[in-house]
Amino acid sequence: MHSFATFTAVAILFSFFSAVLADTQGVANYGPGDPLVNLVNTSPTQTQVYKVEGNADNPPTAYGAGAGSLPAATVLPGQTVEFHLGKGFIGAITAKNGEGSRFEFNFRGDITWYNSDMQFGMSDTTVAPAHGEKQINGLDSLGGEQDCLARANSAWTELDVAKQQELLDTGYLEGTTGKDGVLTSVHMDKQASDAVVNFFQNTAEFNAYVHHGSVPGETSGDIASMADRFSWSVKTKELTITGY
């Protein structure tokens, strides 16, 4: 026969692991159909931190109403955080506490708009509707990259040795050259050269907007068109960001 103390210990452990695996953050007053972003951490060992930003004109119903920089969202290993952004939220959630892949959201109106960009950093992070919904136009709705290094390596041997060496010399890619060359590390920031941007965006075809700089103020029609390629529209207001 199990003692009362044994049952108590099991109950405490169950409560602890339940708390680790699920959490709710964001606005307190939310209802069915209100904007929700699930933050899923698939790593069994690493805590993931997301920088959260909101538009200055966000309404009182939105998280952090009117504030720009908001408290970071912390997701423990194996945990899923339900982040309720509130009605009318426009803003961004960026992996690696602002140094990874960035996802911008517009929850105003009947259609939800979101995008994926790696202008300031990249990370193994994706965004998609929580229940697999397609875009309004019927196309795939997944943004970001599950494995940035694997994506880069898929295109690495398409380049000649001279081009490979040129990219390695930038410091944004690390690895070896040649037909059997392999990349061991890749990263991105706003100081990256045109060659680095072109490799990630056009050669490796990353599923995100890669550009060295910020969208505001850019006037090039080609750049704007490229950014549009990585913007999606769906009818659901529940999305999931998954960190790998």
Stockholm file with secondary structure:
# STOCKHOLM 1.0

chainA/1-244         MHSFATFTAVAILFSFFSAVLADTQGVANYGPGDPLVNLVNTSPTQTQVYKVEGNADNPPTAYGAGAGSLPAATVLPGQTVEFHLGKGFIGAITAKNGEGSRFEFNFRGDITWYNSDMQFGMSDTTVAPAHGEKQINGLDSLGGEQDCLARANSAWTELDVAKQQELLDTGYLEGTTGKDGVLTSVHMDKQASDAVVNFFQNTAEFNAYVHHGSVPGETSGDIASMADRFSWSVKTKELTITGY
#=GR chainA/1-244 SS CCCHHHHHHHHHHHHHHHHHHEEEEECSSCCTTSCEEEEEECCSSCCEEEEEEECTTCCTTSTTTTCSEEEEEEECTTCEEEEECCTTCEEEEEHHHHTSCEEEEECCSSSEEEEEECSSCCCSEEEEETTCCCCTTSSCCCEEESCHHHHHHHHHTTSCHHHHHHHHHHTSEEECCSTTCCEEEECCCTTCCHHHHHIIIIISCCSSBCCSSCSTTCCCHHHHHHHHHTEEEESCSEEEEEEC
#=GC SS_cons         CCCHHHHHHHHHHHHHHHHHHEEEEECSSCCTTSCEEEEEECCSSCCEEEEEEECTTCCTTSTTTTCSEEEEEEECTTCEEEEECCTTCEEEEEHHHHTSCEEEEECCSSSEEEEEECSSCCCSEEEEETTCCCCTTSSCCCEEESCHHHHHHHHHTTSCHHHHHHHHHHTSEEECCSTTCCEEEECCCTTCCHHHHHIIIIISCCSSBCCSSCSTTCCCHHHHHHHHHTEEEESCSEEEEEEC
//
